[in-house]
Amino acid sequence: MINITENPYPVSGIIKDIDNSTVLKDVIVTAYNETKNEEITVTSTTNSSGEYTLDLANFPTDYENGDTIILKATKSGTDKIKEYRFTIDTEEGSEEKNLTLTYYDALGLIKELLSDNWERGNTDLKKPAFYKVFDIKRIDISTLGNQDIIIFYEQLVINTKNSIGTLTKNMKIPVVIDIRSTISRIHLLKVRNEIDRLIGQNIINPVEGWNILDNDSGWKDLSDKSKNLWRFIMFVEVEKLNMSRKNEYWG
């Protein structure tokens, strides 16, 4: 057994955004001893250079050579996460690991790709409100005013098969993009075009770990003119690549 007061085991590195170049401040990094089922009570938060440092000597009980440790990095207010598993080697005495965040789920991927890259100039200088379906209560259209909203929800998840018919580690997730407005049909068509632009860009330049697949289904008009509600929905198929059975987010 290692004496934690005499044997620090520093873990450090740099956290980057999904582009693998932008360093991230205020990312929370937590260490978890999978072998002993213990989590460090004091976590590390990255500085302005994206750097974090924590010490496994802060575990409630002593660590041992060969213990399996999980690092988890999360950015508050986003759907981004990264986890990394390593084994303690007391001869090395430390671990250095840089992590690049990825999206937690398909809804978070589509939501943030649209929200982070939206060009107001393409939609009458207005930016919609973006919601995952479980983050919003029943919508009262009378309260929308001049605010467009976009809601994201999933359909049935599909596991993909290879040429010999066995399941692969990729998973296809149909995501519904549901856009609503009480401003005008012409305005909502601009919103629709902006979504098409951003989705198209990310089909060509996919995010690491994810593919947005080309979709020919187009937009379906669900507008209700009697309520002055303009509404379109579109299905976008998102593919999560190389999923691990135990965890999807390993570094």
C-alpha positions as CSV (number, residue, x, y, z in Angstrom):
1,M,0.0,0.0,0.0
2,I,1.3,3.5,-0.9
3,N,1.5,6.1,1.8
4,I,-0.3,9.1,0.2
5,T,1.3,11.7,2.4
6,E,4.8,10.7,1.2
7,N,3.9,9.6,-2.4
8,P,2.1,12.2,-4.5
9,Y,1.0,11.1,-7.9
10,P,0.4,14.2,-10.0
11,V,-1.8,14.0,-13.1
12,S,-1.7,17.0,-15.5
13,G,-2.3,18.1,-19.0
14,I,-4.1,20.5,-21.3
15,I,-7.8,20.5,-22.3
16,K,-8.8,21.5,-25.8
17,D,-12.1,22.1,-27.6
18,I,-13.4,19.8,-30.3
19,D,-11.2,21.5,-32.9
20,N,-8.2,20.1,-31.1
21,S,-6.5,23.5,-31.1
22,T,-8.5,25.9,-28.9
23,V,-7.6,25.6,-25.2
24,L,-10.5,25.7,-22.7
25,K,-10.7,27.6,-19.4
26,D,-12.9,26.4,-16.5
27,V,-13.1,22.8,-17.6
28,I,-13.7,20.6,-14.5
29,V,-11.4,17.5,-14.4
30,T,-12.3,14.8,-11.9
31,A,-10.3,11.6,-11.1
32,Y,-12.0,8.4,-10.2
33,N,-10.4,5.2,-8.8
34,E,-12.3,2.5,-10.6
35,T,-10.5,-0.2,-8.8
36,K,-11.5,1.1,-5.3
37,N,-14.7,2.8,-6.4
38,E,-13.5,6.2,-5.1
39,E,-13.7,9.7,-6.5
40,I,-11.4,12.6,-5.6
41,T,-13.5,15.1,-3.6
42,V,-11.5,18.1,-4.8
43,T,-11.3,18.4,-8.6
44,S,-9.1,20.5,-10.8
45,T,-10.3,23.4,-13.0
46,T,-8.3,24.4,-16.0
47,N,-6.7,27.8,-16.1
48,S,-6.7,30.3,-19.0
49,S,-4.1,28.1,-20.8
50,G,-6.3,25.1,-20.5
51,E,-4.0,23.4,-18.0
52,Y,-5.1,21.2,-15.2
53,T,-3.3,19.5,-12.3
54,L,-4.6,17.1,-9.7
55,D,-2.9,14.7,-7.3
56,L,-4.1,11.1,-6.7
57,A,-2.7,11.5,-3.2
58,N,-5.9,13.3,-2.5
59,F,-8.0,10.1,-2.7
60,P,-9.7,9.3,0.6
61,T,-7.7,6.1,0.9
62,D,-4.3,5.1,-0.5
63,Y,-3.8,4.2,-4.1
64,E,-1.9,1.1,-5.1
65,N,0.3,0.2,-8.1
66,G,-2.0,-1.2,-10.8
67,D,-5.2,0.7,-9.8
68,T,-7.3,1.8,-12.7
69,I,-8.0,5.5,-12.8
70,I,-10.6,7.3,-14.9
71,L,-10.2,11.0,-15.7
72,K,-13.4,12.9,-16.7
73,A,-13.3,16.4,-18.2
74,T,-16.5,18.4,-18.6
75,K,-17.3,21.9,-19.7
76,S,-20.2,23.5,-17.8
77,G,-23.0,24.9,-19.9
78,T,-22.1,22.6,-22.9
79,D,-22.7,19.0,-24.0
80,K,-19.0,18.3,-24.2
81,I,-17.1,15.6,-22.3
82,K,-14.0,13.4,-22.5
83,E,-12.9,10.5,-20.4
84,Y,-9.5,8.7,-20.2
85,R,-8.5,5.5,-18.4
86,F,-5.0,4.7,-17.3
87,T,-3.3,2.4,-14.8
88,I,-1.2,3.7,-11.9
89,D,2.5,2.9,-12.3
90,T,4.3,3.8,-9.1
91,E,7.7,3.6,-10.9
92,E,6.6,6.4,-13.2
93,G,5.1,8.3,-10.4
94,S,2.9,10.6,-12.5
95,E,0.6,10.8,-15.5
96,E,0.4,13.5,-18.2
97,K,-2.5,13.5,-20.6
98,N,-3.9,16.1,-22.9
99,L,-7.6,15.7,-23.7
100,T,-9.8,17.0,-26.5
101,L,-13.5,17.3,-25.6
102,T,-16.2,15.7,-27.7
103,Y,-19.9,15.8,-27.7
104,Y,-21.8,13.8,-25.1
105,D,-24.7,12.9,-27.4
106,A,-26.2,13.5,-30.9
107,L,-28.6,16.1,-29.7
108,G,-25.8,18.1,-28.1
109,L,-23.8,17.8,-31.2
110,I,-26.5,19.3,-33.5
111,K,-27.6,21.8,-31.0
112,E,-24.2,23.3,-30.4
113,L,-23.1,23.2,-34.0
114,L,-26.1,25.4,-34.9
115,S,-25.9,27.6,-31.8
116,D,-22.2,28.2,-31.9
117,N,-22.0,29.0,-35.7
118,W,-25.3,30.8,-36.3
119,E,-25.1,33.9,-38.5
120,R,-27.7,36.4,-37.4
121,G,-27.3,38.3,-40.7
122,N,-28.9,35.4,-42.5
123,T,-32.0,35.4,-40.4
124,D,-33.1,39.1,-40.0
125,L,-30.6,39.7,-37.3
126,K,-32.3,37.2,-35.0
127,K,-30.9,34.1,-33.4
128,P,-33.3,31.3,-32.3
129,A,-33.5,29.7,-28.9
130,F,-32.2,26.1,-29.0
131,Y,-33.6,23.3,-26.8
132,K,-33.2,19.6,-26.3
133,V,-36.8,18.3,-26.1
134,F,-36.4,17.3,-22.4
135,D,-35.1,20.7,-21.5
136,I,-38.3,22.5,-22.4
137,K,-41.8,22.3,-21.1
138,R,-44.9,22.3,-23.3
139,I,-44.7,25.3,-25.6
140,D,-47.3,28.0,-25.4
141,I,-47.1,29.7,-28.9
142,S,-48.7,32.8,-27.5
143,T,-45.5,33.5,-25.6
144,L,-43.1,33.2,-28.5
145,G,-43.4,36.8,-29.7
146,N,-40.5,37.5,-32.0
147,Q,-38.5,34.5,-30.7
148,D,-37.9,31.6,-33.0
149,I,-37.3,28.3,-31.3
150,I,-35.5,25.1,-32.4
151,I,-36.1,21.8,-30.6
152,F,-34.1,18.7,-31.0
153,Y,-35.2,15.1,-30.3
154,E,-34.1,11.6,-31.2
155,Q,-35.9,8.9,-33.1
156,L,-35.2,5.2,-32.8
157,V,-31.4,4.5,-32.6
158,I,-30.0,2.2,-35.2
159,N,-26.9,-0.1,-34.9
160,T,-25.1,-0.4,-38.1
161,K,-23.9,-3.8,-39.6
162,N,-20.9,-4.6,-41.7
163,S,-20.8,-6.5,-45.0
164,I,-21.0,-9.9,-43.2
165,G,-24.0,-8.9,-41.1
166,T,-22.4,-8.4,-37.7
167,L,-22.9,-5.3,-35.6
168,T,-20.2,-2.7,-35.8
169,K,-19.2,-0.2,-33.1
170,N,-20.9,2.7,-35.0
171,M,-24.4,3.8,-34.1
172,K,-26.7,5.8,-36.3
173,I,-29.0,8.2,-34.4
174,P,-31.9,10.0,-36.3
175,V,-32.2,13.5,-34.9
176,V,-35.3,15.6,-35.5
177,I,-34.8,19.4,-36.0
178,D,-38.1,21.1,-35.2
179,I,-38.2,24.9,-36.0
180,R,-41.1,27.1,-35.0
181,S,-41.9,30.8,-35.3
182,T,-44.8,33.2,-35.2
183,I,-43.1,35.9,-37.2
184,S,-43.7,34.9,-40.8
185,R,-43.3,32.0,-43.2
186,I,-40.7,34.0,-45.2
187,H,-38.7,34.5,-42.0
188,L,-38.8,30.8,-41.0
189,L,-37.6,29.9,-44.5
190,K,-34.5,32.0,-43.8
191,V,-34.0,30.0,-40.5
192,R,-34.4,26.8,-42.4
193,N,-31.8,27.9,-45.0
194,E,-29.3,28.8,-42.3
195,I,-29.7,25.3,-40.8
196,D,-29.2,23.7,-44.2
197,R,-26.0,25.8,-44.6
198,L,-24.6,24.7,-41.2
199,I,-25.5,21.1,-41.5
200,G,-24.0,21.0,-45.0
201,Q,-20.8,22.4,-43.8
202,N,-20.4,19.7,-41.2
203,I,-21.3,16.9,-43.6
204,I,-18.2,18.1,-45.5
205,N,-16.1,18.8,-42.4
206,P,-17.3,16.3,-39.7
207,V,-16.6,16.7,-36.0
208,E,-14.1,14.1,-34.6
209,G,-15.9,11.0,-33.5
210,W,-19.1,11.9,-35.3
211,N,-20.5,11.9,-38.8
212,I,-23.5,13.9,-40.0
213,L,-24.9,11.9,-42.9
214,D,-26.3,13.3,-46.0
215,N,-30.1,13.3,-45.8
216,D,-32.4,13.6,-48.8
217,S,-35.6,13.6,-46.8
218,G,-35.9,17.4,-46.8
219,W,-38.1,19.6,-44.7
220,K,-41.7,18.8,-43.8
221,D,-44.2,21.6,-43.4
222,L,-46.3,21.4,-40.2
223,S,-47.4,25.0,-40.1
224,D,-50.8,25.9,-38.6
225,K,-52.0,29.1,-40.2
226,S,-55.1,29.3,-38.0
227,K,-52.7,29.8,-35.0
228,N,-50.2,31.9,-37.0
229,L,-47.6,29.2,-36.2
230,W,-45.0,28.5,-38.9
231,R,-43.3,25.2,-38.3
232,F,-40.9,22.8,-40.2
233,I,-39.2,19.6,-39.2
234,M,-36.3,17.7,-40.7
235,F,-34.6,14.4,-39.9
236,V,-30.8,14.4,-39.7
237,E,-28.9,11.1,-39.3
238,V,-26.0,11.3,-37.0
239,E,-23.4,8.5,-36.7
240,K,-21.4,8.0,-33.5
241,L,-18.2,6.3,-34.5
242,N,-16.2,3.6,-32.8
243,M,-18.3,3.2,-29.7
244,S,-16.8,1.2,-26.8
245,R,-19.2,-1.1,-25.1
246,K,-18.1,0.2,-21.7
247,N,-17.8,3.8,-22.4
248,E,-18.1,6.0,-25.6
249,Y,-15.8,8.8,-24.6
250,W,-12.3,7.4,-23.9
251,G,-9.2,9.3,-24.9
